[in-house]
Every structure is written in structure tokens, then in C-alpha cells.
């Protein structure tokens, strides 16, 4: 799917398809919230405001720890269900 078609609603749909039958409703809601946050993080990572990053002079990996935290939260949801 092209990136311009991806959005929080799609993240909710994919999460439901992946985990819907395996987890209870509260856990699914938490996974959907995490997916929503991941989409927003992707938007922020793809549109840096730092001119040096935009020009390719400096790399920006500041989003990596936040992505790791989202992955850990999602893993905990699945492990606890």
C-alpha cells in the first residue's frame, strides 16, 4: 500500500485483522492505540523540521527509541492476552 494511503484508520483496520480473533476487546483497543501512535510517529519521522536533516547533511534517528517503546508495548499486550 502506498504511504499516502496509510493513516490511523488503516492502522486500526490492520490491527483488528492481525489480532482481532486472538485478543480480548480491551487489549485490541490498546493495540489499536499503539498502531495509531506508530502512524503518527511515522509522519513525524518522515517530515523533519530540521533543515540539515531535510538537506541530507545530518541524519535524524531521534524517533528510534519511541518506536522501540511502541514495539515493547505491543509485545506486552500480545504476551498478556
Secondary structure, DSSP 8 states (H G I E B T S, - for coil): --GGG--HHHHHHHHHHHHTTTS-HHHHHHHHHHHHHHHHHHHHHHS---HHHHTTSS---TTHHHHHHHHHHHHHHHHT-
